[in-house]
């Protein structure tokens, strides 16, 4: 059923739904468009509407071939909408779901396209804050690049910032998708351009490996890994590419490359990747944060499902379970310090507990209790022996000395 969006646009068909709103295939004065209509409760928030208007100039001015352009921002009654260019293709998540991982040449080509888009956005003072496969669209009508990759465009600029208002997300909340969050966001620092570089490096790792470097299990465990753990090496790729990924996944934002530098380095690596097949690596098992083996009094908690955003493309299936953003509590310093400080999700022998996991912690507690019990028993024995010696008793039957003997008289 068609509906009017402002006075210039008509929405015809729902492409998908997310936590921030609904994406429609629409029509405007210049032809087909994608319309992201935010939820009514967001549209009724005067503070958010004010921020929406303030971001208008920056978002409308973001014009780059690797960015899905925002044509208009509509504020009309209860309607709050971003009108964007319509991309004839699919999103990167859909391709990953189909192929699991890409050939290195294609993965690097896609990452280079996104880095170019980020470079333009950062130069305009815009930080994306939610770079992930769901927000990367593949233009199926564009020319094929290295590895048969379709041109990649970054979309959903400004949505995370618009939703992240002080009223809606206090200082104890995080806006973003756990697998791609930079450590400084987890620690409560304001997001700068470097958070997009970290997220893009995470996407590149996922394109190569088929899984994210710090994902798996409960969102809280994922956040802790971003802060405390190092990335698992990927075998079979040139060392130059691996070192580039490691640098962009650095915990310190200042250690990461800028978007323009990253794009140039990725383009330079293409000759080394020509003809390389997709990597043959196994995804680490994701442990639940707690299960029945740890304590029979508690039920098992399954791994958290992957969260994703809706694509801004025609023909995409509606999925009401896909969320654009996840709001979660910021872990305290003691929680962050409590995680394992080794390699994230590193391979281990069967039966071995992962450091920092609930099972590992349970075993540590049990070992401590046994150690304390032994120490207590030893102390009790020592006290008993000490008391026996103090009374002068021995195995020869020598009677104890009188403890009430008088002291020698003074001359």
Secondary structure as UniProt FT lines:
FT   STRAND          3..5
FT   TURN            6..8
FT   STRAND          9..17
FT   STRAND          21..28
FT   TURN            29..30
FT   STRAND          31..38
FT   HELIX           40..43
FT   HELIX           46..54
FT   HELIX           56..60
FT   TURN            65..66
FT   STRAND          70..76
FT   TURN            77..78
FT   STRAND          79..85
FT   STRAND          89..91
FT   HELIX           92..99
FT   HELIX           104..123
FT   TURN            124..125
FT   HELIX           133..135
FT   STRAND          136..139
FT   TURN            140..141
FT   HELIX           146..148
FT   STRAND          151..154
FT   TURN            157..158
FT   HELIX           159..163
FT   TURN            166..168
FT   TURN            171..172
FT   STRAND          173..176
FT   HELIX           178..180
FT   HELIX           183..186
FT   TURN            187..188
FT   HELIX           193..209
FT   HELIX           219..228
FT   TURN            235..236
FT   HELIX           239..248
FT   HELIX           253..255
FT   HELIX           259..273
FT   TURN            274..275
FT   TURN            292..294
FT   TURN            296..297
FT   TURN            314..315
FT   TURN            320..321
FT   STRAND          326..329
FT   HELIX           333..337
FT   TURN            344..345
FT   TURN            350..351
FT   TURN            355..356
FT   HELIX           358..390
FT   TURN            391..392
FT   TURN            395..396
FT   TURN            403..404
//
